[in-house]
């Protein structure tokens, strides 16, 4: 597939850049998504409340670092099928340990734990901030984001490791501890600094979920600015595109024939197994309650699922010019050539023929090219929320994503046209008329 020559949508990318900069943690991703949804007229529902807020319009629910949002078109019956866009909010990074203040050889340092599949070398010699949430004594939580160059994991100078270019070996415990001052360990120092940034009393902070992030902003790359580079493109490109699609569905002059849904889960990078991950009943219960709130029953919910389709959108691998042999010779996605449909017969991806056809049809209607992907047989592929969601809901699911390089690195790369192309297809997917391929048997 050749790169598309569609006009670059800088407005879409500018909004994506703003989204990424405002969202250094899963909790900030959810807050950024909720802000955009509320601006479009969506209202928040809380899981502990009784849902009697009306049958139609846009709603969303937050659970920690996860969010489920949906839009009910005017007059939609209770059994109207769902069109689900599934994504995740988390990215591999370094996370602050429960006892964070440490030190060595006269340096003040912060103890961190490795979250997800991190290429450790990409976090060396970067200016790092801290973000996440604080849990207070009164039961409330508070978001915090420090976008200052607060920490750094320094590379050992080549003079002290002459063999470094023959193979860099980083010990996760000893070599990835960032520094942030001189003077050795200072218990309570980090918490005091972070609480002050959040406008909270450190004595009232009893728990936290804090992580480090690269503070360098997103930007364009290349002689013709064909690429964008940014932290956390995996998977904030998909979350941003999903929000864009859902807002477009809610504002469409042609009401969608389905119930468009956005599910943005946490903890995908560590297996989905949490209260806010794709293995949890979060999405299933929210969808069921949404049907009940409109006067439907179990039969309506089962019918809505039986006719449903799900797109699991997560970043995937573009062919690497320096390691082309690591890719299947006949499946080598390129940036700016449209979304990638991911297939794996061992169900590491959930795509089957029906799901592929549904997404390909959406691409055709949107005027967007697409690319097939399958892994090299000698290289086991990754996975995403697709298989988990398909198994949990019994819904036809297709795994797709934007092709990129440096996946899971502190900064990643993709085509500058691809974010808008993905958003365009997802918008077509959730606003489609009830013709062509549908879910169910």
Secondary structure, 3 states (H helix, E strand, C coil): CCCCCCCCCHHHHHHHHHHHHCCCCHHHHHHHHHHHHHHCCCEECCCCCCCCCCCCEEEEEEECCEEEEEEECCCCCCCCCEEEEEEECCCCEEEEEEEEEEEECCEEEEEEEEECCCCHHHHECCCEEEEEEEEECCCCEEEEEEEEEEEEECCCCHHHCCCHHHCCCCCCCCCCCEEEEECCCCCCHHHHHHHHHHCCCHHHEEEEEEEEEECCCCEEECCCCCEEEECCHHHHHHHHHHHHHHHHHHCCCCCCCCEEEEEEECCHHHCCCCCCCCCCCHHHHHHHHHHHHCCCCHHHHHHHHHCCEEEEECCEECCCCCCHHHCCCCCCCCCCCCEEEECCCCCCCCCCHHHHHHHHHHHHHHCCCEEEECCCCCCCCCCCCHHHHHHHHCCEEEEEECEEECCCCCCEEEECCHHHHHHHHHHHHHHCCCCCCCCCC
